[in-house]
Amino acid sequence: MSTTGGTDKGSGGRSERRPGAAGKGGGNGQGAGQAGGTRRRDDQGRERNRGGERRFSQAAPSQRTRRADPARLVAFEVLRAVAGEDAYANLVLPASIRKHRLDRRDAGFATELTYGALRGQGTYDAVLARCVDRPLDQLDPAVLDALRLGVHQLLAMRVPAHAALDQTVGLVRAVIGAGPSSLVNAVLRKVTAHDREGWTAALVEGLTDPTAIAALTHSHPEWIVRAMRQALVAHGRDVTEIDALLAADNAAPMVHLVALPGLGTLDDALEEGAEPGRLAPGSAYYSGGDVSRLPGIATGTLRVQDSGSQLVARALAAVDLHGSRPGGAEQWLDLCAGPGGKTALLAAIGLDTGVHLTANEPVPHRAQLVRQALRPLPEDSWTVRVGDGRDIGQEQPDHYDRVLVDAPCTGLGALRRRPESRWRRKPSDLVGLAPLQRELLTSALDAVAPGGVVAYVTCSPHHAETDAVVDDCLRKRPGFERLDAGSALDAVSIGGPLDAGHGTSAQLWPHVHGTDAMYLALIRKNP
């Protein structure tokens, strides 16, 4: 897929406990550190004090923090990389934690602060817009990121207001400069005028549009809220679930694990406190910190993979075929294999029956990730093809018994794991992806053998990326039938009926199943 699944470390506690409601007892409602007098700006447009009290923080000058707390510095570095380099937090955060040698407690704090600030960015920017005396896009981007970290501590973490103020100002002074620190101090003091509930009420006051209200309340762009409302209805659910769905996007997800069948074990993870999975066989939920220290992770026999991804792969592997391949084992194809999570699970499932799996990935460095994912399996059981998946249908027609099309998509179903994606994605992305999704599915329909099955999968519930794609392709292609994907998921789930089916397709949901919002359609080519 175009969006690779991230893993959030579990949020940890910290000694800075915040009693009662957040954010009381700091703001005086006056602007930019002034307690009266005339406000002036220097040559760079920064406000300067004249005739008024200088308030860098609530601490006395001799007690002000003048260094960056390592955990907060990590969070700041990640936000800077996300904003300035289009980096992904789940890739940058572990490296920054290692660089600063955070212990387990501080790593948990940094993780909670990083992902919380990214998830809450929309709401926090709306709060800041009421506390800053200029448009936010006129602020130094580094200062804005520091403010977001400060607001998250004040409104959503158990950090005392004085500590949030002092530490954020200290971070700014240490890594940005002394001048901006006075602005940050003054703005955050204004934020302390209300707790989160109070700010939310103020932001939505007077609004009547439920989409706008939900966007501010749950920190999602309005177009995504609108798309999710439509997706719920399109997949047979009630639109009133929208608040629960958006809230689930903002909840830190547990790490989901899978032991490759016949190759891996959950024993070490369970000994470290993991819980057995409730949906997919051979799975577990882990919140014990750095997952990389589990032995099976290093060997590749234990993998981080969302339970939704596990279920759709197992459903494809388990569905009955019509007819059998004469004189040999089945041939399986993962058409869009990178980075290789579903590929490895499929290959392991088919190992006992002699399946040979071909994994196609057009981007060389991602193809290398697929090879690494497949390294625990015998080399003669798989092949990695580097090329355009749209060509396979013509090059190898009627060849594969099972084909997985894990199509490039917007990734709207994984916003809880990739919170920065909600601020990067645009409605125009749907237009750009639509032709590719249809061309890949068409190639898969050509490549599948008579009696074989194609699984079309996206990590997005958006109608334009799910049923619309399948319906368009099949409308032009006689000789295929859609199978009951909901029943196929139920057949491989260990948790009983999932209530994921609607018509012939199936849609998993974060707020219902605790998984990413994975979509599945199963299509059989008539013998």
C-alpha positions as CSV (number, residue, x, y, z in Angstrom):
1,M,0.0,0.0,0.0
2,S,1.0,3.6,-0.3
3,T,0.5,4.1,3.4
4,T,2.5,1.8,5.6
5,G,1.1,1.1,9.0
6,G,2.8,2.7,12.0
7,T,3.1,1.5,15.5
8,D,2.4,3.7,18.5
9,K,4.3,2.9,21.7
10,G,2.0,2.9,24.7
11,S,1.8,6.2,26.5
12,G,3.6,6.2,29.8
13,G,3.2,8.1,33.0
14,R,5.4,10.8,34.3
15,S,6.1,12.3,37.7
16,E,4.4,15.6,36.7
17,R,0.9,14.6,37.9
18,R,-1.9,17.1,37.2
19,P,-4.7,17.1,39.7
20,G,-8.2,18.0,38.7
21,A,-9.2,19.8,35.6
22,A,-6.5,21.0,33.3
23,G,-5.5,24.5,32.7
24,K,-6.9,26.4,35.7
25,G,-5.0,29.2,37.4
26,G,-2.6,30.9,35.0
27,G,-4.1,33.3,32.5
28,N,-4.7,37.0,33.0
29,G,-6.1,37.5,29.5
30,Q,-3.6,40.2,28.6
31,G,-1.6,40.1,25.4
32,A,1.9,38.9,24.6
33,G,3.3,39.3,28.1
34,Q,2.1,42.8,28.7
35,A,0.5,43.9,31.9
36,G,-0.1,47.4,30.6
37,G,1.9,50.0,28.7
38,T,2.6,50.2,25.0
39,R,3.3,47.1,23.0
40,R,6.2,47.3,20.5
41,R,7.9,45.0,18.0
42,D,11.5,44.6,17.1
43,D,12.8,44.5,13.5
44,Q,11.7,40.9,13.1
45,G,8.2,41.7,14.2
46,R,8.5,40.1,17.6
47,E,6.8,41.9,20.4
48,R,8.9,43.7,23.0
49,N,8.0,44.9,26.5
50,R,7.9,48.5,27.4
51,G,6.7,49.8,30.7
52,G,5.1,46.4,31.7
53,E,5.9,43.3,33.6
54,R,8.0,40.7,31.8
55,R,6.5,37.2,32.3
56,F,8.6,34.4,30.9
57,S,6.9,31.9,33.1
58,Q,5.3,31.6,36.5
59,A,8.7,30.9,38.0
60,A,11.0,33.6,39.4
61,P,13.9,34.5,37.0
62,S,16.4,32.5,39.0
63,Q,14.2,29.5,38.8
64,R,13.3,29.6,35.1
65,T,14.2,26.5,33.1
66,R,17.0,27.3,30.6
67,R,17.4,23.9,29.0
68,A,15.3,21.5,27.0
69,D,13.8,18.6,28.8
70,P,14.9,15.5,26.7
71,A,11.5,14.0,26.4
72,R,9.9,17.3,25.2
73,L,12.9,17.8,22.9
74,V,12.2,14.5,21.3
75,A,8.6,15.4,20.7
76,F,9.7,18.8,19.3
77,E,12.2,17.2,16.9
78,V,9.6,14.8,15.6
79,L,7.0,17.6,15.0
80,R,9.7,19.6,13.2
81,A,10.6,16.7,10.9
82,V,6.9,16.0,10.2
83,A,6.2,19.7,9.3
84,G,9.4,20.6,7.7
85,E,10.5,17.4,5.9
86,D,7.2,15.6,5.3
87,A,8.5,12.8,7.6
88,Y,6.3,10.2,9.3
89,A,6.2,10.3,13.1
90,N,6.3,6.6,13.5
91,L,9.6,6.4,11.7
92,V,11.3,9.5,13.2
93,L,10.2,9.0,16.8
94,P,12.0,5.8,17.7
95,A,15.3,7.1,16.2
96,S,15.0,10.3,18.2
97,I,14.2,8.4,21.4
98,R,17.4,6.3,20.9
99,K,19.5,9.4,20.1
100,H,18.5,11.1,23.3
101,R,18.7,7.8,25.3
102,L,15.3,8.2,27.0
103,D,14.4,5.7,29.6
104,R,11.1,3.8,29.3
105,R,9.1,6.4,31.3
106,D,10.4,9.4,29.4
107,A,10.0,7.5,26.1
108,G,6.4,6.9,27.0
109,F,5.9,10.6,27.8
110,A,7.6,11.7,24.5
111,T,5.4,9.3,22.6
112,E,2.1,10.5,24.2
113,L,3.2,14.1,23.7
114,T,4.2,13.6,20.0
115,Y,1.1,11.7,18.9
116,G,-1.2,13.8,21.0
117,A,0.0,17.1,19.6
118,L,-0.3,15.7,16.0
119,R,-3.8,14.3,16.5
120,G,-5.0,17.4,18.3
121,Q,-3.4,19.9,15.9
122,G,-6.7,21.1,14.4
123,T,-8.3,21.9,17.7
124,Y,-5.1,23.3,19.2
125,D,-4.6,25.6,16.3
126,A,-8.1,26.9,16.7
127,V,-7.4,27.6,20.4
128,L,-4.1,29.3,19.5
129,A,-5.7,31.4,16.9
130,R,-7.7,33.0,19.8
131,C,-4.6,33.5,21.9
132,V,-2.1,34.9,19.4
133,D,-2.2,38.4,18.1
134,R,-1.4,37.5,14.5
135,P,-2.4,34.8,12.0
136,L,-0.7,31.5,12.8
137,D,0.9,31.2,9.4
138,Q,2.9,34.3,10.3
139,L,4.5,32.6,13.3
140,D,7.9,30.9,13.0
141,P,6.9,27.2,12.2
142,A,9.2,26.0,15.0
143,V,7.5,28.3,17.5
144,L,4.1,27.1,16.3
145,D,5.2,23.5,16.9
146,A,6.4,24.3,20.4
147,L,3.1,26.0,21.1
148,R,1.2,22.9,20.0
149,L,3.2,20.8,22.4
150,G,2.5,23.3,25.2
151,V,-1.2,23.3,24.5
152,H,-1.4,19.5,24.5
153,Q,0.3,19.4,27.9
154,L,-2.1,22.0,29.3
155,L,-5.3,20.6,27.9
156,A,-4.9,16.8,27.5
157,M,-2.1,15.5,29.8
158,R,-1.7,15.2,33.5
159,V,1.0,17.8,33.6
160,P,0.6,20.7,36.1
161,A,0.1,24.0,34.4
162,H,3.2,25.5,35.9
163,A,5.4,22.6,34.6
164,A,3.9,22.8,31.1
165,L,4.6,26.5,31.0
166,D,8.1,26.4,32.4
167,Q,9.2,23.4,30.4
168,T,7.8,24.6,27.1
169,V,9.4,28.1,27.6
170,G,12.6,26.4,28.5
171,L,12.5,24.3,25.4
172,V,11.9,27.3,23.2
173,R,14.7,29.3,24.9
174,A,17.1,26.4,24.4
175,V,16.4,25.4,20.8
176,I,14.8,28.5,19.2
177,G,15.9,31.6,21.2
178,A,15.2,33.8,24.1
179,G,13.1,36.3,22.1
180,P,10.4,33.8,21.1
181,S,10.2,32.4,24.6
182,S,8.4,35.5,25.9
183,L,5.7,35.1,23.2
184,V,5.3,31.4,24.0
185,N,5.0,32.1,27.7
186,A,2.3,34.8,27.1
187,V,0.3,32.7,24.7
188,L,0.3,29.6,26.9
189,R,-0.8,31.7,29.9
190,K,-3.8,32.7,27.8
191,V,-4.5,29.1,27.0
192,T,-4.7,28.3,30.8
193,A,-7.9,30.4,30.9
194,H,-10.0,27.3,30.1
195,D,-9.6,23.6,30.2
196,R,-10.2,21.5,27.1
197,E,-14.0,21.3,27.6
198,G,-14.2,25.0,28.1
199,W,-12.2,25.7,25.0
200,T,-14.2,23.3,22.9
201,A,-17.4,25.0,24.1
202,A,-16.0,28.3,23.1
203,L,-14.9,27.2,19.7
204,V,-18.2,25.6,18.7
205,E,-20.4,28.3,20.2
206,G,-22.8,29.6,17.6
207,L,-22.0,26.8,15.1
208,T,-24.9,24.8,13.7
209,D,-23.2,22.7,11.0
210,P,-22.6,19.2,12.6
211,T,-19.6,18.6,10.3
212,A,-17.9,21.8,11.5
213,I,-18.7,21.1,15.1
214,A,-17.3,17.5,14.8
215,A,-14.2,18.8,13.1
216,L,-13.3,21.2,15.9
217,T,-14.4,18.8,18.7
218,H,-12.4,15.8,17.3
219,S,-9.6,17.6,15.5
220,H,-10.2,16.4,11.9
221,P,-10.4,18.4,8.7
222,E,-14.0,19.1,7.7
223,W,-13.7,17.2,4.4
224,I,-12.6,14.0,6.2
225,V,-15.5,14.3,8.7
226,R,-17.8,14.7,5.8
227,A,-16.3,11.7,4.0
228,M,-16.5,9.5,7.1
229,R,-20.1,10.4,7.6
230,Q,-20.8,9.3,4.1
231,A,-18.7,6.2,4.5
232,L,-20.6,5.0,7.5
233,V,-23.9,5.3,5.6
234,A,-22.4,3.7,2.5
235,H,-21.3,0.7,4.5
236,G,-24.6,0.2,6.3
237,R,-23.9,1.9,9.6
238,D,-25.7,4.8,11.3
239,V,-24.3,8.3,10.7
240,T,-24.7,9.0,14.5
241,E,-21.6,6.8,15.0
242,I,-19.4,9.6,13.6
243,D,-18.4,11.0,17.0
244,A,-17.4,7.5,18.2
245,L,-15.4,6.9,15.0
246,L,-13.5,10.2,15.2
247,A,-12.8,9.7,18.9
248,A,-11.4,6.3,18.0
249,D,-9.0,8.0,15.5
250,N,-7.7,10.1,18.4
251,A,-7.2,7.2,20.8
252,A,-3.6,5.8,21.0
253,P,-3.9,2.3,19.6
254,M,-2.3,-0.8,21.1
255,V,0.4,-2.5,19.1
256,H,-1.0,-5.5,17.3
257,L,1.3,-8.5,16.9
258,V,1.1,-11.6,14.7
259,A,3.2,-14.8,14.9
260,L,3.8,-16.2,11.4
261,P,2.0,-19.5,11.2
262,G,4.4,-22.4,11.6
263,L,7.4,-20.1,12.1
264,G,6.8,-17.8,15.0
265,T,5.4,-17.9,18.5
266,L,3.7,-15.4,20.8
267,D,5.3,-16.9,24.0
268,D,7.9,-14.2,24.6
269,A,5.3,-11.4,24.0
270,L,2.8,-13.0,26.4
271,E,5.5,-13.4,29.0
272,E,6.2,-9.7,28.6
273,G,2.6,-8.8,29.3
274,A,0.9,-9.0,25.9
275,E,-2.7,-10.0,25.8
276,P,-4.0,-12.7,23.4
277,G,-5.7,-11.1,20.4
278,R,-9.5,-11.2,20.3
279,L,-10.1,-11.2,16.6
280,A,-7.3,-12.8,14.5
281,P,-5.7,-16.2,15.3
282,G,-2.1,-16.1,16.3
283,S,-2.3,-12.5,17.3
284,A,-1.7,-10.4,20.5
285,Y,-2.0,-6.9,21.8
286,Y,1.1,-5.4,23.3
287,S,1.5,-2.2,25.3
288,G,4.8,-3.0,27.1
289,G,7.0,-0.3,25.4
290,D,9.7,-0.9,22.8
291,V,8.4,-3.9,20.8
292,S,11.7,-4.3,19.0
293,R,13.2,-6.0,22.1
294,L,10.9,-9.0,21.7
295,P,13.1,-11.8,20.2
296,G,10.7,-12.8,17.4
297,I,10.7,-9.2,16.1
298,A,14.4,-9.4,15.3
299,T,14.1,-12.7,13.4
300,G,10.9,-11.6,11.6
301,T,8.8,-14.5,12.8
302,L,6.8,-12.1,15.1
303,R,5.5,-9.0,13.3
304,V,3.7,-5.8,14.1
305,Q,0.5,-5.9,12.0
306,D,-2.9,-4.5,12.6
307,S,-5.5,-7.2,13.2
308,G,-7.6,-5.9,10.3
309,S,-4.7,-6.5,8.0
310,Q,-4.3,-10.0,9.4
311,L,-8.0,-10.8,8.9
312,V,-8.2,-9.7,5.3
313,A,-5.1,-11.7,4.4
314,R,-6.5,-14.8,6.2
315,A,-9.8,-14.4,4.5
316,L,-8.3,-14.5,1.1
317,A,-6.2,-17.6,2.0
318,A,-9.2,-19.5,3.4
319,V,-11.9,-18.8,0.8
320,D,-12.8,-21.8,-1.4
321,L,-11.6,-22.0,-5.0
322,H,-13.6,-23.5,-7.8
323,G,-11.4,-26.1,-9.5
324,S,-7.8,-27.0,-8.7
325,R,-4.5,-26.3,-10.3
326,P,-3.6,-29.4,-12.4
327,G,-0.4,-31.1,-11.3
328,G,0.9,-28.6,-8.8
329,A,0.6,-26.3,-5.8
330,E,-1.3,-23.0,-5.9
331,Q,0.3,-19.8,-7.2
332,W,-0.5,-16.7,-5.2
333,L,0.2,-13.1,-6.1
334,D,0.5,-10.0,-3.9
335,L,0.2,-7.3,-6.5
336,C,1.1,-4.3,-4.3
337,A,3.4,-5.9,-1.7
338,G,5.4,-3.2,-0.1
339,P,6.4,-3.1,2.7
340,G,5.6,-6.8,3.0
341,G,3.4,-7.4,6.1
342,K,0.5,-9.1,4.5
343,T,2.9,-10.7,2.0
344,A,4.8,-12.5,4.8
345,L,1.6,-13.7,6.5
346,L,0.2,-15.0,3.2
347,A,3.4,-16.8,2.4
348,A,3.5,-18.4,5.9
349,I,-0.1,-19.5,5.6
350,G,0.6,-21.2,2.3
351,L,3.8,-22.8,3.3
352,D,2.4,-26.1,4.5
353,T,0.6,-26.7,1.2
354,G,3.5,-25.8,-1.1
355,V,2.1,-22.5,-2.2
356,H,4.5,-20.3,-4.2
357,L,3.9,-16.6,-3.7
358,T,5.0,-13.8,-6.0
359,A,5.3,-10.4,-4.4
360,N,5.2,-7.5,-6.8
361,E,6.5,-4.0,-5.8
362,P,7.4,-1.3,-8.3
363,V,9.7,0.8,-6.0
364,P,13.1,-0.9,-5.5
365,H,13.7,0.2,-2.0
366,R,10.2,-1.0,-0.9
367,A,10.9,-4.3,-2.8
368,Q,13.9,-4.7,-0.5
369,L,11.6,-4.3,2.5
370,V,9.4,-7.1,1.1
371,R,12.5,-9.3,0.8
372,Q,13.4,-8.6,4.4
373,A,9.8,-9.4,5.5
374,L,10.0,-12.7,3.7
375,R,13.4,-13.7,5.0
376,P,12.1,-16.2,7.6
377,L,10.5,-18.3,4.8
378,P,12.3,-20.8,2.5
379,E,13.6,-18.9,-0.5
380,D,12.1,-21.3,-2.9
381,S,8.6,-20.5,-1.6
382,W,8.5,-16.9,-2.8
383,T,9.7,-14.5,-5.6
384,V,9.9,-10.7,-5.5
385,R,9.1,-9.0,-8.7
386,V,10.1,-5.4,-9.2
387,G,7.8,-3.9,-11.7
388,D,4.4,-2.2,-12.4
389,G,1.6,-4.3,-11.2
390,R,-0.6,-3.0,-14.0
391,D,1.4,-5.1,-16.5
392,I,1.0,-8.5,-14.8
393,G,-2.5,-9.2,-16.1
394,Q,-1.3,-9.0,-19.7
395,E,2.0,-10.7,-19.0
396,Q,0.6,-13.6,-17.0
397,P,-3.1,-13.9,-17.8
398,D,-5.2,-16.6,-16.0
399,H,-2.1,-17.6,-14.0
400,Y,-2.7,-17.0,-10.2
401,D,-5.1,-18.9,-7.9
402,R,-5.3,-16.1,-5.3
403,V,-4.5,-12.4,-5.9
404,L,-4.2,-9.7,-3.2
405,V,-4.7,-6.1,-4.4
406,D,-3.7,-4.1,-1.4
407,A,-4.3,-0.9,-3.3
408,P,-2.5,2.4,-2.8
409,C,-5.1,4.6,-1.1
410,T,-5.5,7.7,1.1
411,G,-5.0,5.7,4.3
412,L,-8.0,7.4,5.9
413,G,-8.6,4.2,7.8
414,A,-5.3,4.4,9.7
415,L,-5.5,8.0,11.0
416,R,-5.1,6.8,14.6
417,R,-1.7,5.3,13.7
418,R,-0.6,8.0,11.2
419,P,-2.2,11.2,12.7
420,E,-0.1,13.5,10.5
421,S,-1.9,12.1,7.4
422,R,-5.2,13.8,8.3
423,W,-3.4,17.2,7.8
424,R,-1.6,16.2,4.6
425,R,-4.3,14.5,2.6
426,K,-6.6,16.5,0.4
427,P,-9.8,15.7,-1.5
428,S,-7.8,15.9,-4.7
429,D,-5.8,12.9,-3.7
430,L,-8.9,10.7,-4.3
431,V,-9.0,11.9,-7.9
432,G,-5.3,11.1,-8.4
433,L,-5.6,7.6,-6.9
434,A,-8.8,6.5,-8.6
435,P,-7.4,5.5,-12.0
436,L,-4.5,3.6,-10.5
437,Q,-6.8,1.6,-8.2
438,R,-9.0,0.6,-11.1
439,E,-6.0,-0.3,-13.3
440,L,-4.5,-2.5,-10.6
441,L,-7.8,-4.3,-10.0
442,T,-8.3,-4.8,-13.7
443,S,-4.8,-6.3,-13.9
444,A,-5.6,-8.6,-11.0
445,L,-8.8,-9.8,-12.7
446,D,-6.8,-10.6,-15.8
447,A,-4.1,-12.4,-13.9
448,V,-6.4,-14.6,-11.7
449,A,-7.0,-18.1,-13.0
450,P,-10.6,-19.4,-13.7
451,G,-12.0,-20.5,-10.4
452,G,-9.5,-18.3,-8.5
453,V,-10.2,-15.3,-6.2
454,V,-9.1,-11.7,-6.1
455,A,-9.1,-9.8,-2.8
456,Y,-9.4,-6.0,-3.3
457,V,-8.3,-4.3,0.0
458,T,-7.9,-0.7,1.1
459,C,-7.1,0.9,4.4
460,S,-9.8,3.5,3.7
461,P,-13.6,3.3,4.1
462,H,-14.1,6.1,1.5
463,H,-16.7,5.0,-1.0
464,A,-14.6,6.4,-3.9
465,E,-11.8,4.0,-3.0
466,T,-13.9,0.9,-2.1
467,D,-17.2,-0.2,-3.6
468,A,-17.0,2.4,-6.4
469,V,-13.8,0.9,-7.6
470,V,-15.0,-2.7,-7.5
471,D,-18.4,-1.8,-9.1
472,D,-16.8,0.1,-11.9
473,C,-14.3,-2.7,-12.8
474,L,-16.9,-5.4,-12.7
475,R,-19.4,-3.4,-14.7
476,K,-17.1,-3.7,-17.6
477,R,-16.0,-7.3,-17.0
478,P,-18.5,-10.2,-17.3
479,G,-17.5,-13.6,-16.0
480,F,-16.9,-12.6,-12.4
481,E,-18.9,-12.8,-9.2
482,R,-18.6,-11.0,-5.9
483,L,-18.4,-13.3,-2.8
484,D,-19.7,-12.6,0.7
485,A,-16.7,-10.9,2.2
486,G,-18.4,-10.4,5.6
487,S,-18.9,-14.1,5.9
488,A,-15.3,-14.8,4.8
489,L,-14.0,-12.5,7.6
490,D,-16.3,-14.2,10.1
491,A,-15.0,-17.6,9.1
492,V,-11.4,-16.7,10.0
493,S,-12.2,-14.6,13.1
494,I,-11.8,-16.1,16.6
495,G,-14.1,-13.5,18.1
496,G,-17.4,-14.6,16.6
497,P,-19.4,-12.6,14.0
498,L,-17.8,-9.3,13.3
499,D,-20.9,-7.5,11.8
500,A,-18.6,-6.1,9.1
501,G,-20.5,-7.2,6.1
502,H,-22.8,-4.9,4.0
503,G,-24.0,-6.4,0.8
504,T,-21.1,-8.5,-0.6
505,S,-18.3,-6.3,0.8
506,A,-16.9,-5.9,4.3
507,Q,-15.7,-2.9,6.3
508,L,-13.9,-3.0,9.6
509,W,-13.9,0.1,11.9
510,P,-11.7,1.4,14.7
511,H,-14.7,2.3,16.9
512,V,-16.4,-1.1,16.4
513,H,-13.6,-3.6,16.0
514,G,-10.5,-1.9,17.4
515,T,-8.7,-2.2,14.0
516,D,-7.8,0.1,11.2
517,A,-10.7,0.7,8.9
518,M,-9.9,-2.1,6.4
519,Y,-12.2,-2.7,3.4
520,L,-12.4,-6.1,1.7
521,A,-14.1,-7.3,-1.5
522,L,-13.7,-10.8,-2.7
523,I,-14.1,-11.6,-6.5
524,R,-14.1,-15.0,-8.1
525,K,-13.4,-15.5,-11.8
526,N,-16.0,-18.0,-13.1
527,P,-14.4,-21.4,-14.2
